[in-house]
Amino acid sequence: MEKEKCVVVFSGGQDSTTCLFWAMEKFDEVIAVSFDYNQRHKKELECAAEIAKEQKIEHHILDMSLLNQLAPNALTRDDIDVEEKEGDLPSTAVDGRNMLFLTFAAVLAKQKGARHIVTGVCQTDFSGYPDCRDVFIKSLGVTLNLSMDYPYVIHTPLMWMDKADAWQLADKLGKLDYVREKTLTCYNGIIGTGCKTCPACELRAQGLEKYLQKKEEAK
Ligand SMILES: [Zn+2]
């Protein structure tokens, strides 16, 4: 049987690192792809590179600095603060970002002979990003197949999970501690438990606490 290869959209954060381990269990060969869009923290890319190296995963970093040109915002420009208003898109949003990332990942995947693409997008807490929703991913799958005449399958293991479920999946894969200690979600660029005060750290900590409590109760 032909080897099944997959490309994982990989940021070095909790979700995509969990997806990386999920993919490593499921596929014969895994390739990680990250995007350089002049993130506020270069740390994010360094963290992704470090994890890929440790896991002996082929890793590509694609230059997407044009995103900065299209949508200057808090993630990409140092002079705007990260803030979230109730009911509003977070100021870290770049319209269509996931669509662009997945499309470039697909071009790379075809070149690598990989028809599987894995992404950590999630509808449960999609924070208003329309291109994280399941219906969009299904639609893009069809579009990618048609645009490149290639039988892509997009996998979204976290689509219907909340943060606690994502921690549970990492644990199930035997990687709970690794994901806790080595991944970066913090807006202030601190790996692991992070700064503990930014919205990303709060969300991450709440999910972990919820999962650990559930695990304790199940004993
Ligand atoms: Zn933080």
Boltz pocket constraint, residues with backbone or C-beta under 6 A from the ligand:
constraints:
  - pocket:
      binder: B
      contacts: [[A, 185], [A, 186], [A, 187], [A, 188], [A, 189], [A, 193], [A, 194], [A, 195], [A, 196], [A, 197], [A, 198], [A, 199], [A, 200], [A, 201]]
      max_distance: 6.0
